[in-house]
Amino acid sequence: MKLSDNKATISFSNGTPNFEVPVYAGTIGPDVLDIRKLYGATGMFTYDPGFLSTAACQSAITYIDGDKGELLYRGYPIEQLATRGGDFLDTCYLLLRSELPTDTQRKDFHKLVTMHTMVNEQMQFFLRGFRRDAHPMAILTGLVGAMSAFYHDSTDINNAEHREIAAIRLIAKMPTLVAMAYKYSIGQPFVYPKNNLSYAGNFLHMMFATPCEEYKVNPVMERAMDRIFTLHADHEQNASTSTVRLCGSSGTNPFAAIAAGVACLWGPAHGGANEACLQMLEDIHAKGGLSYVKEFMEKVKDKNSGVKLMGFGHRVYKNFDPRAKLMQETCREVFAALGVENDPILQLAQALEKIALEDDYFVSRKLYPNVDYYSGIVQRAIGIPVSLFTGIFALARSVGWIAQLNEMIGDPEYKIGRPRQLFTGSQRRDVP
Ligand code: CMC
């Protein structure tokens, strides 16, 4: 870390001597105040619920400028990664190894991932223990955690080779596990991976092929799927990534740490928003569609209603989420390829968006569509059931989680995560 030219001093009114705070500068973005020695010097903690102002680590993977609406993976803008010819596996390589692959590196990496797409046959028996109507995220949390029981040779987080194998296994096997969870829920046989297909094509094949008929991957849907994966691959220190880091900081195995990330992602304020957004649109459609939009928006603006416009707003983006723009483009491509002109759900989404972008409630709070606003509509058009949306987000985010986890383990400054608290409960007292 590099010291900034900026200097800071905290002064106190109770006689505690001034505390000189070292200030560090990143390559871009805000400086940080290093308060590690604050408690030792002053006996005081800092208070920051929700980590609104706290950098919990240093990272060189992903950078977001929320005001500009910019997202960079290892310095490359998301728009370029999503549109300039590479695929999701190139993004995985970039996130894990810091650089985009050369042609040879790309070939080797694709081969490496492809060789690991099958899962231990025994995993299907574990899966069969779930109820058929279990939520896919409940199944995935279990399956990912269970990988540590199936792949003992990659569970030592302090062993660089183990970490590397675990990373490849997670990237390779997540599509297989998500597709298995889906097939199980609809009572169809599991479809084994087909290694002559692309990563996204193979996923669609495992989702929609059956043993009875030949399944041909539609290139537009394949590209759409690949883009969904790329846009969701990493997003710096969000709730699930921070969960993975915190969980991994105890030295637990990588699969356990990633399972914790899957569990965190499930929540509707995070990865569950795409499912919640689609449910919201379907609910509005059922209650009258476009004629109900105005009444719905009044509810959103009423603080007592508890209703939110799902897929809108973001902790970091206070401008258009750049991923939402790319998803909008994919949405148009997919509907054109399917020959659908007047999809009522898409029309509703566009109507709500138009109102929100002009309404002072949203404008003054800087609430713009986030990636989940359109990703659910695209996935629904591809034929993916709503309950699987967050599972697909987890599939795509696994590479980000594992890259961030491995970065943390390699950071000499990393320590077990252990936040402090402002205690407001009862002082010591005796049992009567
Ligand atoms: N609909 C209506 N009002 C909203 C919304 C929304 N979607 N989002 C924020 N607000 C209001 C909020 O009520 C608050 O108003 P006030 O200042 O009057 O109290 C103000 O905007 C600021 O919101 P906040 O909750 O303090 O902001 P936050 O940074 O803590 O929360 C968020 C960010 C994403 C949790 C929130 O915007 C939200 O719940 N959005 C809907 C869920 C969603 O789409 N989540 C997906 C996030 S992107 C995918 C991912 O990375 O996981």
Residues whose N, C-alpha, C, O or C-beta is under 5 A from the ligand:
A	BS01	CMC	P268 A269 H270 G271 A273 V300 V307 K308 L309 M310 G311 F312 G313 H314 R315 R365 N370
